[in-house]
Amino acid sequence: MAKRNHPRRGSMAFSPRKRASRTFGHVKSWPTTDASEVRVQGFAGWKAGMTHILARDLNPRSTSAGQEVRVPVTVVECPKMRILGVRGYQMTPYGKQAAGEVWADAEKITEAFPELFKRVPTRKVHDATKHMENLVNADLCEIRLIVSTQPGTLASVPTKVPDVMEMGLDGGSFEDQLNWASEHMGEEYSFADAFEEGTLTDIVAVTKGYGWQGVIKRFGGKLQSHKNSKKRRQHGNMGAFGDGYVRKTIRQGGQTGYHQRTEYNKRILRVANPEDHSITPSGGFLHYGEVKSDYILVKGSVPGPAKRLIRFRDATRGSDRTLHDYEITYVSTASKQGA
């Protein structure tokens, strides 16, 4: 009889496995380069679903060189984001702390983006010029943009209240970055302004949640024998006999899923809009609907269910491999519902 193989699930390195504090991920660090041109290092979009493409493999060393290969892709709808302000950080004995921030003119934003103040209260007194001078004179170690999503432009996402988050700025000096931020304050920027087709990016997202689950599903524990005097779906013991407590490394039931995870070096295969390249399958994406705004195709899978907000960041680890282009010949828009 063949040997049964039942690999365990989960890693104790991710302990404690608790729920994420919010539905979208928190980016803790942004990479720095020696680029001379200032650019935004991140973006956010909503996961629509998955499909597949046929692409010609242009890698001459590949076993499928010159042939059409089938590649699974994730569709992420990425409408434009709005720049609300800029925040500077300085290094202290306790780590990075905000040195100050400058926000765009409230009246200017209210006219174009009235939904914002469901999330951010209106600032009655804010001297942007004085705050910008304080940032210029401060001893800064990092500058980040304060941006917001615009879910009101989507038909598939039920919420219309925007989410406010930080995005890294890279390139030039701190003075150049502050000048760039002041020039673009209150304006929109698209995914194409931050990333190019074919590049690598890190994806930060919150995984699909399963609530409280037992140890068998959560960690792949072995079922007890049917002769067991207690329950089948539990471990045989909870640790060493002499301990007066249960060690934290013992696998037990608890929260499963809805954890923040980062996937590194995910490749962007296409940045497009539905007018040029239609992407919505027959009957719409399952649990999502139609894609009516700018979207991207990411090679492979992305954490989280449909309608989950996904964050993109410049790749921090890089890759030693030479990136060869894919010549996309076909994008599947067949029904995902079997219709």
C-alpha positions as CSV (number, residue, x, y, z in Angstrom):
1,M,0.0,0.0,0.0
2,A,1.3,3.4,-0.9
3,K,2.4,5.7,1.9
4,R,-0.1,8.4,2.8
5,N,1.1,12.0,2.6
6,H,-0.7,14.6,4.5
7,P,1.5,17.7,4.9
8,R,0.7,20.0,7.7
9,R,-0.7,23.4,7.0
10,G,0.3,26.8,8.4
11,S,3.5,28.0,9.9
12,M,4.2,28.9,13.5
13,A,6.5,31.7,12.2
14,F,3.3,33.7,11.5
15,S,2.2,33.5,15.1
16,P,0.1,35.0,16.6
17,R,-2.4,34.2,13.8
18,K,-5.0,36.8,14.5
19,R,-7.3,38.9,12.4
20,A,-6.0,41.8,10.4
21,S,-6.9,45.2,11.9
22,R,-8.5,46.4,8.6
23,T,-9.5,45.1,5.2
24,F,-6.5,46.5,3.3
25,G,-2.8,45.9,4.1
26,H,-0.4,48.1,5.8
27,V,2.9,48.7,4.1
28,K,5.7,49.1,6.6
29,S,8.6,50.0,4.4
30,W,9.3,51.5,1.0
31,P,12.5,50.8,-1.0
32,T,14.9,53.6,-2.0
33,T,16.9,54.0,-5.2
34,D,19.3,56.5,-6.8
35,A,16.7,57.6,-9.4
36,S,16.8,61.3,-10.2
37,E,13.1,61.6,-11.2
38,V,10.4,61.7,-8.5
39,R,7.8,59.0,-8.7
40,V,5.1,57.4,-6.6
41,Q,6.0,53.9,-5.4
42,G,2.5,52.4,-4.8
43,F,-1.1,52.0,-5.8
44,A,-4.2,50.2,-4.7
45,G,-7.0,48.4,-6.6
46,W,-9.9,45.9,-6.1
47,K,-9.5,42.3,-7.0
48,A,-12.1,41.3,-9.6
49,G,-11.3,37.7,-10.2
50,M,-9.1,35.4,-12.3
51,T,-8.9,34.3,-15.9
52,H,-6.2,33.0,-18.3
53,I,-4.3,34.3,-21.3
54,L,-2.4,32.8,-24.2
55,A,0.9,34.4,-24.7
56,R,3.9,33.7,-26.9
57,D,7.0,32.8,-24.8
58,L,9.8,35.1,-26.0
59,N,12.5,33.6,-23.7
60,P,14.9,31.9,-26.1
61,R,16.2,29.6,-23.3
62,S,12.8,28.3,-22.4
63,T,11.5,24.9,-23.3
64,S,8.5,26.6,-24.8
65,A,10.4,29.3,-26.7
66,G,8.3,30.8,-29.4
67,Q,5.2,28.8,-28.5
68,E,1.9,29.9,-27.1
69,V,1.6,29.1,-23.4
70,R,-1.4,29.4,-21.1
71,V,-0.8,31.7,-18.2
72,P,-3.2,32.2,-15.2
73,V,-3.7,35.9,-14.4
74,T,-5.6,37.9,-11.8
75,V,-7.6,40.9,-12.8
76,V,-7.4,43.9,-10.5
77,E,-9.5,47.0,-11.2
78,C,-7.4,50.1,-10.5
79,P,-9.3,53.4,-10.9
80,K,-7.3,56.6,-10.3
81,M,-6.3,57.6,-6.8
82,R,-6.2,61.2,-5.4
83,I,-3.3,62.9,-3.7
84,L,-4.5,64.5,-0.5
85,G,-1.3,65.6,1.1
86,V,2.3,64.9,2.0
87,R,3.9,63.7,5.3
88,G,7.5,64.0,6.4
89,Y,9.2,61.6,8.9
90,Q,12.3,62.2,11.0
91,M,14.4,59.7,12.9
92,T,14.3,59.8,16.7
93,P,15.7,57.6,19.4
94,Y,12.3,55.9,19.3
95,G,12.3,55.3,15.5
96,K,10.6,57.2,12.8
97,Q,8.1,59.8,13.8
98,A,6.0,62.2,11.8
99,A,7.6,65.6,11.6
100,G,4.6,67.3,10.0
101,E,2.2,67.1,7.1
102,V,0.6,69.3,4.5
103,W,-2.9,68.8,3.2
104,A,-4.4,70.0,0.0
105,D,-7.0,72.9,-0.1
106,A,-10.2,71.5,1.4
107,E,-12.5,73.5,-0.8
108,K,-10.7,72.3,-4.0
109,I,-11.0,68.7,-2.9
110,T,-14.6,69.0,-1.7
111,E,-15.8,70.1,-5.2
112,A,-14.2,67.2,-7.0
113,F,-14.4,64.6,-4.2
114,P,-17.2,65.2,-1.7
115,E,-17.2,61.5,-0.4
116,L,-13.8,62.1,1.1
117,F,-15.1,63.9,4.2
118,K,-17.1,60.8,5.2
119,R,-13.6,59.5,6.1
120,V,-11.5,62.6,6.9
121,P,-13.0,65.6,8.7
122,T,-12.8,69.0,7.1
123,R,-9.8,71.1,8.3
124,K,-11.1,74.5,9.3
125,V,-7.7,76.1,9.8
126,H,-4.7,74.8,7.9
127,D,-1.9,77.1,6.7
128,A,-0.4,74.9,4.0
129,T,2.5,77.3,3.2
130,K,3.6,77.4,6.8
131,H,3.5,73.7,7.2
132,M,5.4,73.2,4.0
133,E,8.1,75.5,5.3
134,N,8.4,73.5,8.5
135,L,8.9,70.3,6.4
136,V,11.6,72.0,4.3
137,N,13.5,73.1,7.3
138,A,13.1,69.8,9.2
139,D,15.7,67.0,9.3
140,L,13.7,64.5,7.3
141,C,14.6,60.8,6.7
142,E,11.6,59.9,4.6
143,I,8.7,61.5,2.7
144,R,5.4,59.8,1.9
145,L,2.2,60.9,0.1
146,I,-1.2,60.8,1.7
147,V,-3.6,59.4,-0.9
148,S,-7.1,58.0,-1.1
149,T,-9.0,55.5,-3.2
150,Q,-12.1,56.5,-5.1
151,P,-14.6,53.6,-4.8
152,G,-17.4,55.9,-6.0
153,T,-16.1,55.5,-9.5
154,L,-16.8,51.7,-9.4
155,A,-20.0,49.9,-9.9
156,S,-19.0,46.6,-8.4
157,V,-17.8,47.7,-5.0
158,P,-20.7,48.5,-2.6
159,T,-18.9,51.0,-0.4
160,K,-18.5,54.6,-1.6
161,V,-16.4,55.7,1.4
162,P,-12.8,56.1,0.4
163,D,-9.8,54.6,2.2
164,V,-6.9,56.9,3.1
165,M,-3.3,55.5,3.1
166,E,0.3,56.4,2.6
167,M,2.4,55.9,-0.5
168,G,6.2,56.1,-0.7
169,L,8.0,58.7,-2.8
170,D,11.3,57.9,-4.5
171,G,13.8,59.8,-6.6
172,G,15.7,63.1,-6.3
173,S,16.3,64.9,-3.0
174,F,13.8,65.6,-0.2
175,E,13.4,69.1,-1.5
176,D,12.5,67.7,-5.0
177,Q,10.0,65.4,-3.5
178,L,8.3,68.1,-1.5
179,N,8.1,70.3,-4.6
180,W,6.6,67.5,-6.6
181,A,4.1,66.8,-3.9
182,S,3.0,70.5,-3.6
183,E,2.6,70.7,-7.4
184,H,0.4,67.6,-7.6
185,M,-1.6,68.2,-4.4
186,G,-5.3,67.4,-4.9
187,E,-4.7,65.8,-8.3
188,E,-5.3,62.3,-9.5
189,Y,-2.7,59.8,-10.6
190,S,-3.2,56.4,-12.4
191,F,-1.6,53.0,-12.1
192,A,0.4,53.7,-15.3
193,D,2.0,56.8,-13.5
194,A,3.4,54.5,-10.8
195,F,4.2,51.2,-12.6
196,E,5.0,49.9,-16.1
197,E,4.0,46.8,-17.9
198,G,6.4,43.8,-17.4
199,T,7.8,45.1,-14.1
200,L,7.8,43.3,-10.7
201,T,5.8,44.5,-7.8
202,D,5.1,43.4,-4.2
203,I,1.4,42.8,-3.4
204,V,0.2,43.4,0.2
205,A,-3.3,42.1,0.9
206,V,-5.5,40.5,3.5
207,T,-6.4,36.9,2.8
208,K,-9.8,35.3,2.7
209,G,-11.2,34.8,6.2
210,Y,-12.6,31.5,7.5
211,G,-13.4,32.5,11.1
212,W,-12.6,30.1,14.0
213,Q,-11.5,26.7,12.8
214,G,-10.3,23.6,14.6
215,V,-6.8,22.3,14.6
216,I,-7.5,19.8,11.8
217,K,-8.4,22.4,9.2
218,R,-6.2,25.1,10.6
219,F,-2.9,23.2,10.8
220,G,-3.6,19.9,9.1
221,G,-3.5,17.7,12.2
222,K,-4.1,14.0,12.0
223,L,-7.5,12.6,12.8
224,Q,-7.7,10.4,15.9
225,S,-8.6,6.7,15.7
226,H,-12.3,5.8,15.8
227,K,-11.5,4.0,19.1
228,N,-10.5,7.2,20.7
229,S,-12.4,7.8,23.9
230,K,-12.7,11.5,23.3
231,K,-13.0,13.4,20.1
232,R,-11.6,12.6,16.7
233,R,-10.8,16.2,15.5
234,Q,-8.3,17.1,18.2
235,H,-4.7,16.3,19.1
236,G,-3.7,13.4,21.2
237,N,-2.0,15.6,23.8
238,M,-1.2,19.2,24.5
239,G,2.5,18.9,25.2
240,A,5.0,17.5,27.7
241,F,3.7,15.8,30.9
242,G,5.7,17.9,33.4
243,D,4.8,21.3,32.1
244,G,2.2,23.2,34.1
245,Y,1.0,25.1,31.0
246,V,0.4,24.7,27.3
247,R,3.3,26.0,25.2
248,K,2.5,28.6,22.5
249,T,4.0,26.3,19.9
250,I,1.3,23.7,20.3
251,R,-1.0,23.9,17.4
252,Q,-4.6,24.6,18.4
253,G,-7.8,25.9,16.9
254,G,-8.4,29.6,16.4
255,Q,-8.7,32.3,13.8
256,T,-8.1,31.0,10.3
257,G,-7.6,33.4,7.4
258,Y,-8.1,37.2,7.2
259,H,-4.4,37.7,7.8
260,Q,-2.2,40.3,6.2
261,R,0.3,38.7,3.8
262,T,2.8,40.0,1.3
263,E,3.7,38.3,-1.9
264,Y,6.9,39.3,-3.5
265,N,7.9,39.8,-7.2
266,K,4.5,39.5,-8.8
267,R,4.7,40.4,-12.5
268,I,2.4,43.0,-14.2
269,L,1.6,41.6,-17.6
270,R,-0.8,44.3,-18.8
271,V,-2.0,47.8,-17.9
272,A,-5.2,48.7,-19.9
273,N,-8.7,50.0,-19.8
274,P,-11.9,48.2,-20.9
275,E,-12.4,50.5,-24.0
276,D,-9.2,49.3,-25.6
277,H,-9.1,45.7,-24.2
278,S,-12.4,44.3,-22.9
279,I,-11.8,42.0,-19.9
280,T,-15.2,41.4,-18.3
281,P,-16.3,37.7,-19.0
282,S,-19.8,36.8,-20.1
283,G,-22.1,37.2,-17.2
284,G,-19.5,39.2,-15.3
285,F,-16.8,38.1,-12.8
286,L,-18.2,35.9,-10.1
287,H,-19.1,37.8,-6.9
288,Y,-17.8,41.0,-8.5
289,G,-19.5,42.0,-11.7
290,E,-18.2,44.2,-14.5
291,V,-14.9,45.9,-14.8
292,K,-15.5,49.5,-16.1
293,S,-12.4,51.3,-15.0
294,D,-8.6,50.9,-15.6
295,Y,-7.4,47.4,-14.8
296,I,-4.2,45.4,-14.7
297,L,-3.4,41.7,-15.3
298,V,-1.1,40.2,-12.6
299,K,0.6,36.9,-13.4
300,G,-0.6,34.2,-11.0
301,S,-2.8,34.5,-7.9
302,V,-3.4,37.4,-5.5
303,P,-4.4,37.0,-1.8
304,G,-8.0,37.7,-0.8
305,P,-11.5,37.2,-2.2
306,A,-13.2,39.3,-4.9
307,K,-13.8,43.0,-3.9
308,R,-10.8,42.9,-1.6
309,L,-8.6,46.0,-1.7
310,I,-5.1,45.1,-2.9
311,R,-2.0,47.3,-2.4
312,F,1.0,47.4,-4.7
313,R,4.5,48.4,-3.8
314,D,7.9,48.6,-5.6
315,A,9.6,45.2,-5.5
316,T,11.9,45.2,-2.4
317,R,13.8,41.9,-3.0
318,G,14.3,42.2,-6.8
319,S,15.1,39.2,-8.9
320,D,18.3,37.8,-10.4
321,R,16.4,36.4,-13.4
322,T,16.2,38.2,-16.7
323,L,12.6,39.2,-17.4
324,H,11.6,38.2,-20.9
325,D,8.4,39.7,-22.4
326,Y,5.2,37.9,-23.1
327,E,3.4,38.6,-26.3
328,I,-0.2,38.3,-25.3
329,T,-2.3,36.8,-28.1
330,Y,-5.5,36.0,-26.4
331,V,-7.4,36.9,-23.2
332,S,-10.2,34.6,-22.1
333,T,-13.5,36.3,-21.5
334,A,-15.5,33.0,-21.3
335,S,-18.1,32.8,-18.6
336,K,-16.8,32.0,-15.1
337,Q,-20.3,30.7,-14.1
338,G,-20.5,27.8,-16.6
339,A,-23.2,29.6,-18.6
